[in-house]
Amino acid sequence: MRVAVVGLGYVGLVTAACLAEWDHLVVGVDADPKRLGALREGRMPFHEPRMPELLADGVRSGRLTFTDDLPAAAADADVVVVAVGTHDGNGGWQTDTVRACLAQLVPAMAGGSTLVIRSTLPPDFIRQLPTLISAHAAAAERTLIPVMLNPEFTREGRAVRDFQTPDRVVLGIVSDPDGRGEAMVRRLYDRIEAPMVVMGAIDAAITKLGANLFLATKISFANELAEICDAFGADVSTVVDGMSYDARIGGSFLKAGIGFGGSCLPNQVTMTIRTAGQAGVSTPLLSAVDEVNHRRRIQVVERAAALLDGTVRGRRVALLGLTFKPDTDDLRDAPALTIAGTFIEGGASVVAYDPMPTARERSVVIVPGLEVVDNALDAVEGADIAVLVTEWPEFLDLEWNSVGALMRRRIVIDGRNVLPGEELASSGFLYSSFGRGTFLGDGAGSWIPSAGFAMSPMLQVGEG
Ligand code: UDX
């Protein structure tokens, strides 16, 4: 099939490259000439496993081309996929981009083609879609085309796998009187074995939102549970593992730590709180999810202050990891940036390392005063405390005795509950986690619940 994909961000570019790999003839459309130039040369604008190979194959075979001419690309396509952004960058929605895009492409699309919208859209905008699209079609004296929503559920770092082998494909019908649109989408995705769940457009949009809100809720739940574990001396990882054997609960998205970031979960929580409020619906559960998540970032700094004899002022902090999760170079709503900024405001100097060079370069522009270095050992050298923010595999393999020898004080906060706490403590580290307690590193294996550490006289040790 001939496919035009409009908007070459994470969602659009992954969609375009995966469809080209399945032998569709794909043209990617974007307004950014720099991005188009790089893509034509097979260079990825962001880090995503497997995408460099898919892009190179697509470009080499001629199945994947790029243009900024939206009407021409739309006119030649059997299916037009819209994947432009809908965040306003401030925790809310913006629909200007998608509106501008529809105004250009609907009049250009051929009679037998289908429009598929993959961007996440606010529910009230979806209600306006049929009228908006018929107005554009009527103004251009075009027949009405089928319009479908096809929300994506791809995770950064595993976007290709999530696209090619999803758990389900959700298809929301905006307008498809004779079923032609659904048939086109089934052909487009004929390599996918997962069930296709067909429903109304608003149901599809809220299915997408609901999935992300539920995942965010699970994480904040795990983080609140971690605080309870800390207060009573339990280990949240063991507790969650024990819970996960209950098929009604499962174990995924229950990893406690410093909370969720990224382009989707935080935004979708705040956008839903706002839009539900405007519709007269109160969302106390989602407000709590957001509060628990943001509180965590501040708690890291408060915890560090308590471990550093009451203040972070004048202390040197090593941050391990900047991206919002491993296997991406994405810094959008990355907890590390808030944490670094809060440390700096408190008078600490912060030296960060992340395996992604682009993340290091961009983070110093976003967080004034942040210093970045090219490897983990340089970050910890002379540090009073190290904070693991992103669980990149290379941090799990660090040789902690060598790390300790470089640090001014052997203190670690494990923001992702992934380091071997008891092992670190036996190397003389004061190891503090969220939900697994604080090991004092006093040689006797002493352990206290993290929630109580600030009060413990045992912590009045150290060089000060
Ligand atoms: C998310 C959704 O998973 C995906 O379906 C949607 O299409 C886009 O948003 P993504 O933002 O790429 O994907 O990352 P995800 O893997 O969901 O992780 C989000 C955040 O939650 C990360 O900061 C991660 O560190 C955190 N997280 C995840 C936890 O803190 N604990 C967990 O158990 C899982």
Boltz pocket constraint, residues with backbone or C-beta under 6 A from the ligand:
constraints:
  - pocket:
      binder: B
      contacts: [[A, 152], [A, 153], [A, 154], [A, 155], [A, 156], [A, 157], [A, 212], [A, 215], [A, 219], [A, 252], [A, 253], [A, 254], [A, 255], [A, 256], [A, 257], [A, 258], [A, 259], [A, 260], [A, 261], [A, 262], [A, 263], [A, 264], [A, 265], [A, 324], [A, 325]]
      max_distance: 6.0
